[in-house]
């Protein structure tokens, strides 16, 4: 038969009751009895027909109005005005002949920007077009080719077809 031990106070001789459980307290984890848990507050749902909801809606609209007023600062308006005056198209237009020459030089496909979008051009096409451009002696013909190179995709494709017909690639 095993002996059962009882903790007794040295001063009174009566049994000592524990005030907290002592299981693995060294690791910092102390068990909490279930009745020591805090009760969660129930979230109150807002019904659109109630007075509280109308007050909530008024607060939301007031905060939205404040945010919109903060967004409309003078600085932002000045920036928007300066953007309207800014000529974006002149910055976006780049000489596509230079891009074609870099494709030939680096032997790598690159996108070419057109007025109606962009398209990727391969080494073979770029090489054919640059050979045709270099072969042109008249200034008028070169200017027309430049305009077509920087024009639409359809114009670029016409130049490519012409270049393939007129240049014999080895």
N, CA and C atoms as an extended XYZ file, in Angstrom:
510
Properties=species:S:1:pos:R:3:atomname:S:1:resname:S:1:resid:I:1 pbc="F F F"
N         0.829       -1.175        0.000 N   UNK     1
C         0.000        0.000        0.000 CA  UNK     1
C         0.876        1.242        0.000 C   UNK     1
N         0.520        2.170       -0.878 N   UNK     2
C         1.332        3.380       -0.997 CA  UNK     2
C         0.812        4.429       -0.033 C   UNK     2
N         1.711        5.186        0.460 N   UNK     3
C         1.352        6.225        1.430 CA  UNK     3
C         0.914        7.474        0.694 C   UNK     3
N        -0.099        8.148        1.200 N   UNK     4
C        -0.553        9.399        0.630 CA  UNK     4
C        -0.073       10.507        1.540 C   UNK     4
N         0.554       11.474        0.937 N   UNK     5
C         1.099       12.581        1.702 CA  UNK     5
C         0.170       13.773        1.624 C   UNK     5
N         0.122       14.519        2.685 N   UNK     6
C        -0.692       15.700        2.776 CA  UNK     6
C         0.208       16.815        3.255 C   UNK     6
N         0.137       17.988        2.602 N   UNK     7
C         0.962       19.104        3.001 CA  UNK     7
C         0.323       19.771        4.224 C   UNK     7
N         1.144       19.973        5.241 N   UNK     8
C         0.645       20.509        6.504 CA  UNK     8
C         1.461       21.743        6.863 C   UNK     8
N         0.799       22.779        7.401 N   UNK     9
C         1.488       23.984        7.821 CA  UNK     9
C         2.305       23.687        9.067 C   UNK     9
N         3.533       24.180        9.130 N   UNK    10
C         4.422       23.934       10.260 CA  UNK    10
C         3.969       24.683       11.502 C   UNK    10
N         3.237       25.747       11.335 N   UNK    11
C         2.850       26.574       12.475 CA  UNK    11
C         1.529       26.116       13.104 C   UNK    11
N         0.572       25.747       12.245 N   UNK    12
C        -0.741       25.413       12.787 CA  UNK    12
C        -1.014       23.929       12.793 C   UNK    12
N        -0.383       23.173       11.914 N   UNK    13
C        -0.604       21.743       11.820 CA  UNK    13
C        -1.815       21.392       10.975 C   UNK    13
N        -2.416       22.386       10.373 N   UNK    14
C        -3.573       22.139        9.531 CA  UNK    14
C        -3.126       21.964        8.072 C   UNK    14
N        -3.995       21.379        7.272 N   UNK    15
C        -3.681       21.133        5.866 CA  UNK    15
C        -3.619       22.463        5.108 C   UNK    15
N        -2.657       22.584        4.188 N   UNK    16
C        -2.472       23.804        3.397 CA  UNK    16
C        -3.125       23.588        2.025 C   UNK    16
N        -3.948       24.548        1.613 N   UNK    17
C        -4.561       24.467        0.292 CA  UNK    17
C        -3.742       25.294       -0.701 C   UNK    17
N        -3.576       24.758       -1.897 N   UNK    18
C        -2.851       25.500       -2.927 CA  UNK    18
C        -3.768       26.571       -3.490 C   UNK    18
N        -3.184       27.752       -3.748 N   UNK    19
C        -3.987       28.815       -4.334 CA  UNK    19
C        -3.847       28.863       -5.853 C   UNK    19
N        -2.852       28.200       -6.431 N   UNK    20
C        -2.704       28.152       -7.894 CA  UNK    20
C        -2.060       26.826       -8.256 C   UNK    20
N        -2.405       26.252       -9.346 N   UNK    21
C        -1.772       24.996       -9.756 CA  UNK    21
C        -0.316       25.231      -10.122 C   UNK    21
N         0.508       24.262       -9.848 N   UNK    22
C         1.945       24.412      -10.096 CA  UNK    22
C         2.424       23.353      -11.078 C   UNK    22
N         1.832       23.307      -12.225 N   UNK    23
C         2.295       22.343      -13.210 CA  UNK    23
C         3.167       23.043      -14.238 C   UNK    23
N         4.428       22.686      -14.263 N   UNK    24
C         5.391       23.189      -15.232 CA  UNK    24
C         5.435       24.714      -15.245 C   UNK    24
N         5.529       25.325      -14.111 N   UNK    25
C         5.541       26.781      -14.018 CA  UNK    25
C         6.866       27.369      -14.473 C   UNK    25
N         7.905       26.559      -14.560 N   UNK    26
C         9.206       27.061      -14.978 CA  UNK    26
C         9.238       27.497      -16.438 C   UNK    26
N         8.403       26.909      -17.261 N   UNK    27
C         8.400       27.260      -18.682 CA  UNK    27
C         7.518       28.467      -18.968 C   UNK    27
N         6.817       28.943      -17.999 N   UNK    28
C         5.971       30.107      -18.197 CA  UNK    28
C         4.550       29.754      -18.529 C   UNK    28
N         4.262       28.475      -18.730 N   UNK    29
C         2.905       28.056      -19.059 CA  UNK    29
C         2.203       27.628      -17.785 C   UNK    29
N         1.203       28.347      -17.384 N   UNK    30
C         0.433       28.009      -16.197 CA  UNK    30
C        -0.994       27.722      -16.653 C   UNK    30
N        -1.522       26.628      -16.200 N   UNK    31
C        -2.875       26.262      -16.609 CA  UNK    31
C        -3.874       27.179      -15.931 C   UNK    31
N        -4.894       27.535      -16.688 N   UNK    32
C        -5.954       28.379      -16.142 CA  UNK    32
C        -7.212       27.525      -16.034 C   UNK    32
N        -7.880       27.585      -14.930 N   UNK    33
C        -9.131       26.828      -14.829 CA  UNK    33
C       -10.182       27.434      -15.752 C   UNK    33
N       -11.151       26.652      -16.187 N   UNK    34
C       -12.127       27.142      -17.162 CA  UNK    34
C       -12.984       28.295      -16.656 C   UNK    34
N       -13.179       28.404      -15.355 N   UNK    35
C       -14.015       29.493      -14.862 CA  UNK    35
C       -13.266       30.818      -14.781 C   UNK    35
N       -11.954       30.817      -15.038 N   UNK    36
C       -11.178       32.060      -14.996 CA  UNK    36
C       -11.143       32.755      -16.351 C   UNK    36
N       -11.751       32.153      -17.367 N   UNK    37
C       -11.751       32.748      -18.701 CA  UNK    37
C       -12.661       33.971      -18.720 C   UNK    37
N       -12.235       34.966      -19.515 N   UNK    38
C       -13.050       36.167      -19.652 CA  UNK    38
C       -14.145       35.895      -20.675 C   UNK    38
N       -15.295       36.435      -20.431 N   UNK    39
C       -16.404       36.248      -21.349 CA  UNK    39
C       -16.278       37.225      -22.503 C   UNK    39
N       -16.559       36.730      -23.712 N   UNK    40
C       -16.483       37.570      -24.894 CA  UNK    40
C       -17.749       38.389      -25.012 C   UNK    40
N       -17.553       39.628      -25.440 N   UNK    41
C       -18.711       40.478      -25.669 CA  UNK    41
C       -19.329       40.096      -27.006 C   UNK    41
N       -20.634       40.061      -27.035 N   UNK    42
C       -21.309       39.782      -28.282 CA  UNK    42
C       -21.315       41.041      -29.131 C   UNK    42
N       -20.987       40.881      -30.413 N   UNK    43
C       -21.014       42.022      -31.316 CA  UNK    43
C       -22.458       42.298      -31.697 C   UNK    43
N       -22.796       43.545      -31.614 N   UNK    44
C       -24.159       43.938      -31.913 CA  UNK    44
C       -24.248       44.246      -33.402 C   UNK    44
N       -25.132       43.575      -34.083 N   UNK    45
C       -25.304       43.805      -35.504 CA  UNK    45
C       -26.149       45.054      -35.713 C   UNK    45
N       -25.752       45.835      -36.727 N   UNK    46
C       -26.495       47.047      -37.025 CA  UNK    46
C       -27.576       46.727      -38.044 C   UNK    46
N       -28.787       47.057      -37.700 N   UNK    47
C       -29.910       46.877      -38.605 CA  UNK    47
C       -30.166       48.215      -39.284 C   UNK    47
N       -30.359       48.221      -40.583 N   UNK    48
C       -30.496       49.457      -41.336 CA  UNK    48
C       -31.746       50.240      -40.956 C   UNK    48
N       -32.649       49.623      -40.239 N   UNK    49
C       -33.880       50.308      -39.860 CA  UNK    49
C       -33.768       51.021      -38.519 C   UNK    49
N       -32.651       50.830      -37.816 N   UNK    50
C       -32.548       51.381      -36.463 CA  UNK    50
C       -31.923       52.764      -36.451 C   UNK    50
N       -32.073       53.424      -35.323 N   UNK    51
C       -31.529       54.764      -35.121 CA  UNK    51
C       -29.996       54.705      -35.059 C   UNK    51
N       -29.469       53.639      -34.447 N   UNK    52
C       -28.012       53.497      -34.333 CA  UNK    52
C       -27.365       53.406      -35.708 C   UNK    52
N       -28.008       52.695      -36.625 N   UNK    53
C       -27.448       52.569      -37.964 CA  UNK    53
C       -27.434       53.919      -38.674 C   UNK    53
N       -28.493       54.693      -38.515 N   UNK    54
C       -28.535       56.002      -39.153 CA  UNK    54
C       -27.433       56.908      -38.606 C   UNK    54
N       -27.159       56.808      -37.302 N   UNK    55
C       -26.050       57.575      -36.721 CA  UNK    55
C       -24.716       57.074      -37.273 C   UNK    55
N       -24.570       55.763      -37.383 N   UNK    56
C       -23.351       55.167      -37.927 CA  UNK    56
C       -23.141       55.620      -39.374 C   UNK    56
N       -24.198       55.630      -40.150 N   UNK    57
C       -24.110       56.053      -41.544 CA  UNK    57
C       -23.717       57.519      -41.641 C   UNK    57
N       -24.244       58.359      -40.765 N   UNK    58
C       -23.896       59.780      -40.764 CA  UNK    58
C       -22.416       59.971      -40.444 C   UNK    58
N       -21.888       59.161      -39.497 N   UNK    59
C       -20.460       59.248      -39.165 CA  UNK    59
C       -19.603       58.829      -40.356 C   UNK    59
N       -20.017       57.760      -41.034 N   UNK    60
C       -19.274       57.301      -42.209 CA  UNK    60
C       -19.252       58.364      -43.305 C   UNK    60
N       -20.387       58.975      -43.568 N   UNK    61
C       -20.456       59.998      -44.613 CA  UNK    61
C       -19.632       61.225      -44.251 C   UNK    61
N       -19.623       61.600      -42.965 N   UNK    62
C       -18.827       62.751      -42.532 CA  UNK    62
C       -17.335       62.466      -42.693 C   UNK    62
N       -16.908       61.245      -42.327 N   UNK    63
C       -15.483       60.915      -42.476 CA  UNK    63
C       -15.099       60.829      -43.946 C   UNK    63
N       -15.993       60.331      -44.803 N   UNK    64
C       -15.725       60.267      -46.235 CA  UNK    64
C       -15.582       61.674      -46.812 C   UNK    64
N       -16.428       62.582      -46.361 N   UNK    65
C       -16.375       63.965      -46.835 CA  UNK    65
C       -15.056       64.631      -46.421 C   UNK    65
N       -14.619       64.367      -45.179 N   UNK    66
C       -13.330       64.920      -44.715 CA  UNK    66
C       -12.171       64.395      -45.550 C   UNK    66
N       -12.204       63.088      -45.848 N   UNK    67
C       -11.129       62.515      -46.664 CA  UNK    67
C       -11.094       63.132      -48.049 C   UNK    67
N       -12.241       63.333      -48.651 N   UNK    68
C       -12.293       63.929      -49.984 CA  UNK    68
C       -11.790       65.370      -49.971 C   UNK    68
N       -12.077       66.100      -48.907 N   UNK    69
C       -11.586       67.477      -48.812 CA  UNK    69
C       -10.074       67.494      -48.644 C   UNK    69
N        -9.537       66.528      -47.917 N   UNK    70
C        -8.084       66.466      -47.739 CA  UNK    70
C        -7.395       66.109      -49.039 C   UNK    70
N        -8.035       65.280      -49.854 N   UNK    71
C        -7.429       64.885      -51.124 CA  UNK    71
C        -7.349       66.048      -52.097 C   UNK    71
N        -8.267       66.980      -52.008 N   UNK    72
C        -8.304       68.097      -52.947 CA  UNK    72
C        -7.427       69.243      -52.453 C   UNK    72
N        -6.158       68.977      -52.307 N   UNK    73
C        -5.252       70.042      -51.873 CA  UNK    73
C        -4.808       70.857      -53.086 C   UNK    73
N        -4.274       72.019      -52.826 N   UNK    74
C        -3.841       72.902      -53.903 CA  UNK    74
C        -2.661       72.307      -54.663 C   UNK    74
N        -1.805       71.607      -53.944 N   UNK    75
C        -0.633       71.007      -54.582 CA  UNK    75
C        -1.050       69.999      -55.647 C   UNK    75
N        -2.009       69.155      -55.311 N   UNK    76
C        -2.457       68.130      -56.256 CA  UNK    76
C        -3.089       68.786      -57.476 C   UNK    76
N        -3.872       69.842      -57.242 N   UNK    77
C        -4.489       70.526      -58.374 CA  UNK    77
C        -3.449       71.150      -59.290 C   UNK    77
N        -2.380       71.719      -58.709 N   UNK    78
C        -1.316       72.306      -59.523 CA  UNK    78
C        -0.601       71.236      -60.349 C   UNK    78
N        -0.376       70.094      -59.719 N   UNK    79
C         0.294       69.005      -60.434 CA  UNK    79
C        -0.574       68.522      -61.596 C   UNK    79
N        -1.877       68.400      -61.362 N   UNK    80
C        -2.772       67.971      -62.437 CA  UNK    80
C        -2.796       68.977      -63.580 C   UNK    80
N        -2.790       70.264      -63.248 N   UNK    81
C        -2.768       71.285      -64.294 CA  UNK    81
C        -1.483       71.218      -65.102 C   UNK    81
N        -0.358       71.022      -64.415 N   UNK    82
C         0.913       70.962      -65.130 CA  UNK    82
C         0.999       69.710      -66.003 C   UNK    82
N         0.343       68.614      -65.578 N   UNK    83
C         0.333       67.402      -66.400 CA  UNK    83
C        -0.467       67.610      -67.678 C   UNK    83
N        -1.537       68.387      -67.588 N   UNK    84
C        -2.329       68.656      -68.776 CA  UNK    84
C        -1.539       69.494      -69.786 C   UNK    84
N        -0.708       70.408      -69.290 N   UNK    85
C         0.094       71.241      -70.171 CA  UNK    85
C         1.278       70.481      -70.764 C   UNK    85
N         1.649       69.397      -70.105 N   UNK    86
C         2.833       68.642      -70.491 CA  UNK    86
C         2.561       67.859      -71.764 C   UNK    86
N         3.468       67.898      -72.703 N   UNK    87
C         3.292       67.202      -73.970 CA  UNK    87
C         3.863       65.798      -73.831 C   UNK    87
N         2.997       64.828      -73.540 N   UNK    88
C         3.446       63.458      -73.297 CA  UNK    88
C         3.897       62.760      -74.562 C   UNK    88
N         3.237       63.023      -75.670 N   UNK    89
C         3.529       62.293      -76.890 CA  UNK    89
C         4.929       62.538      -77.407 C   UNK    89
N         5.445       63.726      -77.162 N   UNK    90
C         6.798       63.988      -77.632 CA  UNK    90
C         7.826       63.181      -76.852 C   UNK    90
N         7.509       62.866      -75.580 N   UNK    91
C         8.439       62.054      -74.801 CA  UNK    91
C         8.309       60.575      -75.128 C   UNK    91
N         7.105       60.147      -75.451 N   UNK    92
C         6.916       58.727      -75.733 CA  UNK    92
C         7.480       58.330      -77.086 C   UNK    92
N         7.492       59.271      -78.010 N   UNK    93
C         7.980       58.945      -79.352 CA  UNK    93
C         9.488       58.774      -79.322 C   UNK    93
N         9.937       57.614      -79.699 N   UNK    94
C        11.367       57.384      -79.796 CA  UNK    94
C        11.649       56.901      -81.204 C   UNK    94
N        12.839       57.114      -81.631 N   UNK    95
C        13.202       56.766      -82.997 CA  UNK    95
C        13.311       55.250      -83.101 C   UNK    95
N        12.397       54.643      -83.843 N   UNK    96
C        12.382       53.189      -83.956 CA  UNK    96
C        13.552       52.661      -84.772 C   UNK    96
N        14.156       53.505      -85.612 N   UNK    97
C        15.324       53.070      -86.363 CA  UNK    97
C        16.485       52.770      -85.411 C   UNK    97
N        16.629       53.588      -84.370 N   UNK    98
C        17.673       53.326      -83.367 CA  UNK    98
C        17.416       51.996      -82.653 C   UNK    98
N        16.160       51.726      -82.364 N   UNK    99
C        15.813       50.464      -81.704 CA  UNK    99
C        16.126       49.291      -82.629 C   UNK    99
N        15.803       49.438      -83.916 N   UNK   100
C        16.101       48.370      -84.876 CA  UNK   100
C        17.604       48.131      -84.989 C   UNK   100
N        18.373       49.225      -84.991 N   UNK   101
C        19.841       49.066      -85.053 CA  UNK   101
C        20.378       48.389      -83.795 C   UNK   101
N        19.777       48.694      -82.618 N   UNK   102
C        20.233       48.028      -81.383 CA  UNK   102
C        19.845       46.545      -81.396 C   UNK   102
N        18.724       46.214      -82.031 N   UNK   103
C        18.341       44.798      -82.164 CA  UNK   103
C        19.384       44.061      -82.998 C   UNK   103
N        19.812       44.692      -84.098 N   UNK   104
C        20.815       44.067      -84.971 CA  UNK   104
C        22.151       43.954      -84.242 C   UNK   104
N        22.506       45.000      -83.512 N   UNK   105
C        23.790       45.010      -82.811 CA  UNK   105
C        23.830       43.966      -81.700 C   UNK   105
N        22.785       43.916      -80.878 N   UNK   106
C        22.764       43.002      -79.724 CA  UNK   106
C        22.245       41.612      -80.060 C   UNK   106
N        21.673       41.460      -81.256 N   UNK   107
C        21.108       40.183      -81.699 CA  UNK   107
C        20.081       39.656      -80.700 C   UNK   107
N        19.162       40.569      -80.344 N   UNK   108
C        18.149       40.211      -79.355 CA  UNK   108
C        16.835       40.919      -79.693 C   UNK   108
N        15.722       40.212      -79.562 N   UNK   109
C        14.410       40.801      -79.834 CA  UNK   109
C        14.118       41.928      -78.847 C   UNK   109
N        13.387       42.959      -79.330 N   UNK   110
C        12.988       44.067      -78.463 CA  UNK   110
C        11.617       44.566      -78.890 C   UNK   110
N        10.878       45.159      -77.959 N   UNK   111
C         9.604       45.766      -78.350 CA  UNK   111
C         9.840       47.127      -78.995 C   UNK   111
N         9.039       47.435      -79.998 N   UNK   112
C         9.121       48.710      -80.698 CA  UNK   112
C         7.791       49.422      -80.473 C   UNK   112
N         7.849       50.688      -80.049 N   UNK   113
C         6.636       51.442      -79.756 CA  UNK   113
C         6.093       52.084      -81.024 C   UNK   113
N         4.796       51.895      -81.205 N   UNK   114
C         4.088       52.478      -82.340 CA  UNK   114
C         3.020       53.428      -81.814 C   UNK   114
N         2.394       54.155      -82.711 N   UNK   115
C         1.344       55.075      -82.278 CA  UNK   115
C         0.102       54.328      -81.803 C   UNK   115
N        -0.103       53.111      -82.277 N   UNK   116
C        -1.275       52.340      -81.856 CA  UNK   116
C        -0.897       51.125      -81.010 C   UNK   116
N         0.195       51.211      -80.271 N   UNK   117
C         0.619       50.123      -79.386 CA  UNK   117
C         2.077       49.787      -79.600 C   UNK   117
N         2.449       48.576      -79.219 N   UNK   118
C         3.830       48.153      -79.421 CA  UNK   118
C         3.847       46.720      -79.924 C   UNK   118
N         4.971       46.362      -80.541 N   UNK   119
C         5.123       45.008      -81.050 CA  UNK   119
C         6.581       44.602      -80.961 C   UNK   119
N         6.824       43.316      -80.796 N   UNK   120
C         8.188       42.815      -80.727 CA  UNK   120
C         8.720       42.591      -82.128 C   UNK   120
N         9.979       42.959      -82.321 N   UNK   121
C        10.627       42.800      -83.619 CA  UNK   121
C        11.820       41.875      -83.442 C   UNK   121
N        11.942       40.908      -84.350 N   UNK   122
C        13.050       39.963      -84.266 CA  UNK   122
C        14.256       40.458      -85.058 C   UNK   122
N        15.349       39.745      -84.920 N   UNK   123
C        16.618       40.123      -85.543 CA  UNK   123
C        16.521       40.119      -87.067 C   UNK   123
N        15.869       39.127      -87.636 N   UNK   124
C        15.783       39.003      -89.089 CA  UNK   124
C        15.050       40.194      -89.705 C   UNK   124
N        13.915       40.579      -89.118 N   UNK   125
C        13.133       41.710      -89.625 CA  UNK   125
C        13.908       43.012      -89.462 C   UNK   125
N        14.510       43.204      -88.285 N   UNK   126
C        15.258       44.442      -88.029 CA  UNK   126
C        16.432       44.567      -88.985 C   UNK   126
N        17.104       43.467      -89.257 N   UNK   127
C        18.243       43.488      -90.162 CA  UNK   127
C        17.799       43.841      -91.582 C   UNK   127
N        16.695       43.273      -92.029 N   UNK   128
C        16.205       43.556      -93.381 CA  UNK   128
C        15.809       45.025      -93.522 C   UNK   128
N        15.114       45.568      -92.536 N   UNK   129
C        14.655       46.961      -92.612 CA  UNK   129
C        15.835       47.922      -92.587 C   UNK   129
N        16.827       47.670      -91.726 N   UNK   130
C        17.990       48.570      -91.676 CA  UNK   130
C        18.801       48.507      -92.962 C   UNK   130
N        18.885       47.348      -93.595 N   UNK   131
C        19.602       47.252      -94.871 CA  UNK   131
C        18.891       48.061      -95.952 C   UNK   131
N        17.569       47.996      -95.973 N   UNK   132
C        16.806       48.777      -96.948 CA  UNK   132
C        16.987       50.264      -96.679 C   UNK   132
N        16.930       50.653      -95.417 N   UNK   133
C        17.072       52.079      -95.057 CA  UNK   133
C        18.448       52.604      -95.475 C   UNK   133
N        19.490       51.805      -95.203 N   UNK   134
C        20.843       52.227      -95.558 CA  UNK   134
C        21.042       52.285      -97.071 C   UNK   134
N        20.304       51.463      -97.807 N   UNK   135
C        20.445       51.430      -99.266 CA  UNK   135
C        19.765       52.619      -99.944 C   UNK   135
N        18.823       53.279      -99.246 N   UNK   136
C        18.118       54.422      -99.836 CA  UNK   136
C        19.068       55.609      -99.947 C   UNK   136
N        19.058       56.247     -101.107 N   UNK   137
C        19.953       57.391     -101.307 CA  UNK   137
C        19.196       58.712     -101.247 C   UNK   137
N        17.915       58.704     -101.585 N   UNK   138
C        17.149       59.950     -101.600 CA  UNK   138
C        16.700       60.314     -100.195 C   UNK   138
N        16.785       61.589      -99.900 N   UNK   139
C        16.402       62.074      -98.588 CA  UNK   139
C        14.890       61.958      -98.376 C   UNK   139
N        14.109       62.204      -99.420 N   UNK   140
C        12.650       62.121      -99.331 CA  UNK   140
C        12.206       60.699      -98.981 C   UNK   140
N        12.844       59.726      -99.597 N   UNK   141
C        12.476       58.330      -99.347 CA  UNK   141
C        12.808       57.933      -97.916 C   UNK   141
N        13.955       58.414      -97.421 N   UNK   142
C        14.325       58.107      -96.029 CA  UNK   142
C        13.352       58.730      -95.044 C   UNK   142
N        12.914       59.963      -95.310 N   UNK   143
C        11.954       60.624      -94.425 CA  UNK   143
C        10.624       59.878      -94.417 C   UNK   143
N        10.199       59.424      -95.576 N   UNK   144
C         8.950       58.677      -95.659 CA  UNK   144
C         9.068       57.363      -94.886 C   UNK   144
N        10.209       56.701      -95.026 N   UNK   145
C        10.431       55.455      -94.302 CA  UNK   145
C        10.458       55.700      -92.792 C   UNK   145
N        11.085       56.823      -92.370 N   UNK   146
C        11.098       57.182      -90.938 CA  UNK   146
C         9.684       57.359      -90.409 C   UNK   146
N         8.847       58.085      -91.163 N   UNK   147
C         7.465       58.316      -90.728 CA  UNK   147
C         6.705       56.993      -90.616 C   UNK   147
N         6.943       56.106      -91.561 N   UNK   148
C         6.247       54.822      -91.524 CA  UNK   148
C         6.760       53.931      -90.393 C   UNK   148
N         8.069       54.015      -90.106 N   UNK   149
C         8.627       53.227      -88.997 CA  UNK   149
C         8.056       53.668      -87.656 C   UNK   149
N         7.808       54.962      -87.503 N   UNK   150
C         7.290       55.493      -86.244 CA  UNK   150
C         5.769       55.633      -86.271 C   UNK   150
N         5.120       55.124      -87.303 N   UNK   151
C         3.667       55.237      -87.462 CA  UNK   151
C         2.929       54.102      -86.783 C   UNK   151
N         2.008       53.505      -87.525 N   UNK   152
C         1.171       52.440      -86.975 CA  UNK   152
C         1.801       51.074      -87.235 C   UNK   152
N         1.179       50.066      -86.640 N   UNK   153
C         1.664       48.698      -86.836 CA  UNK   153
C         1.503       48.257      -88.285 C   UNK   153
N         0.403       48.664      -88.909 N   UNK   154
C         0.158       48.280      -90.305 CA  UNK   154
C         1.232       48.864      -91.222 C   UNK   154
N         1.616       50.120      -90.980 N   UNK   155
C         2.672       50.729      -91.790 CA  UNK   155
C         3.993       50.003      -91.587 C   UNK   155
N         4.277       49.623      -90.345 N   UNK   156
C         5.512       48.898      -90.059 CA  UNK   156
C         5.527       47.555      -90.778 C   UNK   156
N         4.382       46.878      -90.812 N   UNK   157
C         4.314       45.594      -91.488 CA  UNK   157
C         4.503       45.747      -93.005 C   UNK   157
N         4.017       46.853      -93.585 N   UNK   158
C         4.233       47.111      -95.012 CA  UNK   158
C         5.717       47.282      -95.291 C   UNK   158
N         6.409       48.004      -94.411 N   UNK   159
C         7.854       48.183      -94.581 CA  UNK   159
C         8.564       46.837      -94.483 C   UNK   159
N         8.150       46.011      -93.516 N   UNK   160
C         8.792       44.708      -93.344 CA  UNK   160
C         8.588       43.835      -94.583 C   UNK   160
N         7.368       43.828      -95.141 N   UNK   161
C         7.109       43.049      -96.357 CA  UNK   161
C         7.968       43.534      -97.520 C   UNK   161
N         8.041       44.858      -97.658 N   UNK   162
C         8.870       45.432      -98.725 CA  UNK   162
C        10.326       45.053      -98.532 C   UNK   162
N        10.809       45.105      -97.280 N   UNK   163
C        12.207       44.781      -96.993 CA  UNK   163
C        12.503       43.314      -97.306 C   UNK   163
N        11.589       42.426      -96.985 N   UNK   164
C        11.806       41.007      -97.268 CA  UNK   164
C        11.855       40.726      -98.761 C   UNK   164
N        11.043       41.455      -99.535 N   UNK   165
C        11.031       41.262     -100.990 CA  UNK   165
C        12.304       41.813     -101.643 C   UNK   165
N        12.801       42.952     -101.113 N   UNK   166
C        13.898       43.614     -101.807 CA  UNK   166
C        15.291       43.205     -101.325 C   UNK   166
N        15.395       42.625     -100.131 N   UNK   167
C        16.706       42.273      -99.602 CA  UNK   167
C        16.885       40.771      -99.674 C   UNK   167
N        18.054       40.388     -100.184 N   UNK   168
C        18.375       38.959     -100.216 CA  UNK   168
C        19.293       38.695      -99.034 C   UNK   168
N        18.798       37.897      -98.088 N   UNK   169
C        19.572       37.591      -96.882 CA  UNK   169
C        20.385       36.308      -97.136 C   UNK   169
N        21.581       36.291      -96.658 N   UNK   170
C        22.445       35.119      -96.831 CA  UNK   170
C        22.423       34.259      -95.624 C   UNK   170
